[in-house]
Structures are given as structure tokens and as C-alpha cells.
Amino acid sequence: MSEKIRAEELRIEKLDKSHGLLVRNFHAKNKVLKDFLIEDAIKNQDLLISTTYLWFYTKTNELVAYISLLNDSLRIRETDLERVFVDKGILYKSLPALKIGRLCVDERFANRGIGTIITKFSISLGFDMSKTIGCRFIVLDSKREAMNFYKKLDFRILKEEEKETVPMYFDLMDMINLRKEPHGRE
């Protein structure tokens, strides 16, 4: 396995039309993820549906990953979370969330820690958002083969379903509670 890449070795840029050739040279195992980057990511930004961030390895200036983020809500009805919130007197059907719509690491840079860095970026962004607007969760629909990756980052399964993707969530309140602990990880 190749050496891990550190966050300081990556540069983030918001996708724009000038990235055309770079995105075409991106190597994704999953054709749907590559096609999204090439065909839909800019359109979605223009329509204010999602925003895509590109991640570059600064040593080589290569595009190594991307993440597409959008606003969403976590529907808690008929999930284990519903009882938790009902017990607190919160009777909403859904709660505000930041969604990881797409996340893909170039196959040449897989297993080098980039996915973890990008996911933590989205968690940090969601936490920052929660200070100015309502944002309680980070949500995503995980492919079954990626579930363990997200579980290691403290994402939980919302509801087990017989689909090719599994809805998962990260509760931003966990970060707040950690910061309140005398020896919280920060």
C-alpha cells in the first residue's frame, strides 16, 4: 500500500468550468461517479442543487478526489432516532442535514486516507453551518461496500433496507458533547 496523504498535502477548489480537462482525466472505478463529475456536477451548481469540491495533491497538482454536498433533511419517522427525539419533546418528522451526495477518490490514490480527510471536511463544514443555520446531521446513502468505512468515522445506519445503498448519518451533536467533556478529543 502506498503512503498515506496528509490533509496539508491537499488543496481544495470549488469546481468551475475551467476544470474541464482535469475532470475528464479523473480515474474512477465507478462509471456513475465519473459521469456525474463530467456531466452533472457543473449543471447542479448552476441550478443551486449541489456544490462540488475538487481535491488536488499539491506535490503533483493531480486531481485526486471530489465531494459533492447539498442541503437535505433526515427523516426520522419510523427509525430508532424518532424515539430519541420524541423523548426530548422534539416531534418533527425530519431534521436539518448536510448531505454528502457524491464522494469519489481517484483509483490511483485509493486507500491513502483521502476519503477520510474529505469526509471529515464535510463534518467540519456541517458543524460550522450549525453555528449560523440549523444543521444537526451529516447524511449520505452509502454503497454497501463502503459502510464499514463510514462506520469507522462514527456514521450510523439510519434504517436497514434491502436496497443497494444504505442511509447513514453522523450526529453533529456528538461533536458538541465531545467538546464539553473535560478531556474531549479536539
N, C-alpha and C positions, 0 to 999 in steps of 0.2 A: 504494500500500500504506500502511496505517496505521502509526503509530509503534509501535516495539517496547515491550513492557511489561517492566519490571524486576521481579525477584523481590521486592524491597522493597515493590512496589505490590500484592502479592498476600497474601491471608490464607488460611490453611488451617483447615478444620474437618472433624472426623470426622462423616460422615453420621449423622443420627439422625432420628427420626420428625418432629421439629419442622421439618425442611427440606421437607416435602411439597409446598407450593405452589411453592417455589423450583425444585425439580427438575422439576416439570411445565412450568415456563416456560423450561426449558433448550432451546436450539435446536441440534439435531444433524442433520447431513446424513444420517447413518446411522441408520435407524429402530431397528435392533437395539441400537445403543449407547444410544439414548434409552430404549427399552423396558427395558433392563437397569437403568438408573438408577431408573426409576419403579417397576418391578415386582419386581425381583430383588435389588437391592443390599442393602436392609434385611434381607430374608429370609436372604441369605447371611451377613450379620453376625450375626444371631440364631443361626444354625446353626454359627457359628465357621468358616465356609468362606473368607470373604474380608473385607477391610476396605476401605471406600470413603472416600476423602478428597475433599472439595469445595474448590475454589479460587475465591476471590472477589476481584474487582478492588476494592480499597479505596476508590478515588475515587468509584465509583458504587454500591458494595455489590452488584454483579451477580455471579451465579454464572457463571464463565467456563470452567470445566473440571472434570473429575473424573478420578480414577485409582482403580482397584480392585486391591489387592495381596493375594497369598496365598503360602503356602509351597508349594514344589514341589521337584522334583529334575530334574537334567539327565541324561538317559540318554545316555551316551557310547558305548555299544556300537555298532559299525558306523558310527562317524563318524571324522573326522580327529582329533578330540580323544582318541579311545581310545589311539592310538599314543603321543601325548604323555605320557599318564598311565602307560601300561604301561612306557614307557622310564624313568619315575621310580620304578617299582616299586609304583605305585598300581593295584590290579587291580579296582577297584569297577566295577559296571555303571552306576551313576549317582552323582551328586554333589549336595550340597545347594544349593538356589537359592531366591531370592525371585522370584516371578512377577508380572509386570505382566499382570493378567487383562484389564483394560479401561483404555483411556485415551482420553478424548474432550475436544476443545476446542469450545466453543460456536462455531458457524459465523460468528457476528458478530465473533468475536475471533481467527479463524484467521490464521495467518501473522504473528503478532505476538510469537513467541518463547515462548509459554506452554507448548507441548508440550515444548520443550527444558528449560525450568525444571522441569516436573513429572517428566520422565524423570531429570534429574539428582538430584531429590529422592529418587526410588526407588533410584538408585545409592548415594546417601549413606546412606539408611536401610539398605540391604543391607550396606554397609561397616560401619556401626555394629553391626548384628546380628552380623557376623562376629567381633566382639570378644568376644561372650558366648556365641554358639552357632555351630555350623557353618553357614556360608553362603558359598559360593565364587562363585556366579554370579547375575546378574540374567537372567531368561529371559522370552521373550514369543513369541507367534505373530503375526508381522507380516502385515498385509494387503500384497499385492504392491505396491500404490501407495505404501505407507509405508516400504518397505525402505530407500530412499535416506536418508530422514530418520534412521532408526536407525543406518545405516552412518556417517553424519556424527558420530554420538555414540559411535563405536567399538564398536558391536554387530557381531557377525559371524554369518554364516549357519551354522547347525549342519549342516543337511543339505538339499540342494536336493530338493524334492519337487514332484510335479505336483498340488498342492492349491491352494486359494485363499489359504491362509496359509503362511508360511514360518517355521520355528522359528529363532530368533536368540538369541544370548547375549552377555553382557558379562562378562568375567572380572575379578572384584574383585581378583585378584592383580596385575593391571596397575596398580591404584591404589597398592598397597603398593610395587611396584617403582619407580613414579614418585617416591614419597616418599623412597626410598632413594637416588635419583640426586642428585648434588651440586646440580644446577640443575633439579630436578623441578618441574613445574607444580603449584602447590598453591593 
